[in-house]
Amino acid sequence: MAQGSVAGNDLDLERSYNLAGRRSRAGDCSPAIQASPLDLFVLSQRLPSRSQNVADWTGLKQRDRAARTGNQYTPKTGITEVLQIAVRCLVILDMGKIFREITDQPQGQPRMELTDIERTHHDETGINWVTSIAMFIFHAGAIAALFFFSWKYLFVALFLYWVGGSLGIGMGYHRLLTHRGYKTPKWVEYFLTVCATLALEGGPIFWVATHRIHHQHSDKDGDPHTPLDGKWWAHIGWILMGKSMHHDAETLARYTPDLAKDKFHVWITKYHYVPNIILGVLLLAIGGWKMLLWGMFFRTVLGLHATWLVNSATHTWGSRRYETRDMSTNSWWVALFSFGEGWHNNHHAHPTSARHGLAWYEFDLNWYGIWALNKLGLAKQVYCVELGNEKKAAKAGDAVPAHVVASAAASDTQSDMVSA
């Protein structure tokens, strides 16, 4: 967008904002220029306010008092300042535009299609440079965090590690969205999805498509991350190089027909980085750059390697309860790091089971979370396999749950009838 166009839009919004204020005081509520409440709110954050001037004047007085007494001036960050920083960050990201992409559209016809989020691989060297650079920066930040240890920062990191890894990846992306092992209200599904984006593992449509492909071709040709191509490849190489993370619209529509029809999941897949940016700004505002190192960089790297260990370690070392068609194993120590995802042989034998730790001693925190949701009435139709009552192990080709395919087909039929 041209700079002049941006300036013109801001000028129109500013006139509307000022005129709306004068009319409201005069008792006239008719709008002068068509502008949404979100536009007016964003503009109000761009315009100087009396409270901002008072805050600046207060800061100057505090600095002057500190200079006269010989003390060092340390600005205090309150909740108001934190919210102001967050709002200004949203203004920079133009969240008004992002919000309108999901709301300003006819019913049943989302503005963003799968072609808007598909990825194609262009680099002839085979290296995914954006991902590789991001991984280097985050690993450097995680190492730097170790030099500034604090119990408070560690607790913040572990809490966010649980939010992203357990609520998000384990309960959300994996057991709910990928395998549909249970059902929740849409607002719970969307909440778990946002939590998953904090793990820095991409948006839901790409994550789910890649994992369903893995189940269909597990440890065979076509598996994105099998140890048969090398343990390093299975752990992280498949992300840094190759085309495993680059799916076109046809592949996404084939493996994620349920998510492709949900405008929120399409939207959050395109803007999956936004929750992390907002969280990073809040961590920086509340606890400074040391909290940012622990709450963003350290916990993210820890969570990434926990997920990658499921791809590499639990297809290499461990025990096998079931004779599946792949090399999946159960690993207690991977389960500890991944909140229960390490019982991978159990999972490959029964992919749609919401419970992976089948024995009483198999720690599965993600299952405990789903159990809690069920007791609260927020999770229904929970499919759970129990030892001794198992059905026949699932076939390797059952990548997309049958009821997901049936639901997608029914939606297509309904859409065709409506259009006819």
Protein Blocks (a to p, Z undefined) as FASTA:
>chain_A
ZZklmmmmmmmmmmmmmmmmmmmmnopabdfbdcdfklmmmmmmmpccfklmmmmmmmmm
mmmmmmmnopacdddddfklmmmmmmmmmmmnommlmmmmmmmccehiafbdfklmgccd
fbfnlpafklmmmmmmmmmmmmmmmmmgcfklmmmmmmmmmmmmmmmmmmmmmmmmmnop
accdfklmmmmmmmmmmnonopfklmmmmmmmmmmmgoiahiabbcklojklmmmmmmmg
cjklpccfklmmmmmmmlmmpmklmmmmmmmmmmmmmmmmmmmmmnojmlmmmmmmmmmm
mmmmmmmmmmmmmmmgccdfbdcfbfbdcdfklmmmnoopmmmmlmmmmmmlmbfblbfk
lccfklmmmmmmmmnopaghiacddehiaccdddfklmbgfklmmmmmmmmmmmmmmmZZ
